[in-house]
Amino acid sequence: MAADWRAVRCGDAEFDRYDAVLPRFFLFTLKGYAYLQMRLGNVAEGREAVMKVLELDRSDKLGAKVLLGVLERMGKADDD
């Protein structure tokens, strides 16, 4: 795999297999990185990382769409 997570592609590992431990660990780590960036206020970086997780984990086994939903609700009132 590429050293930069932005350059990682679907064919670089078996991201679609839940039992593939190392690719799954990579995805969990990238999802955590996205969450951390969001918490630090680096929303664009967090969004980019979430989108990469969703690109690699097309069936969303790790639940990255939850983070995407948080990003989409940011700045909106609770009743919106």
Steps between C-alpha positions, in 0.01 A plus 500: 500500500597859452656681796248786462144387583367731228673286234364164624265333251242223534722249323790554740354263761190293572303782658170331420578193715420548866728211597803666334656630822763745373277679244226523765750644749605757239135600452435523876810716538398728214150532644651593837723755328194650330318526833801660667538756222133590532535543877804723449304721260680380188169428330631485142770249594247297699258495208772392260597213730136391545450502125811285457369248754169486312684460169696204634220350713220518245255296709576723804573211735678745732218755515683800355169637372424594860796742493387631164158567651663694783689709246184571307316613817780727624383858540132412475257551785350189661159575348629533140 
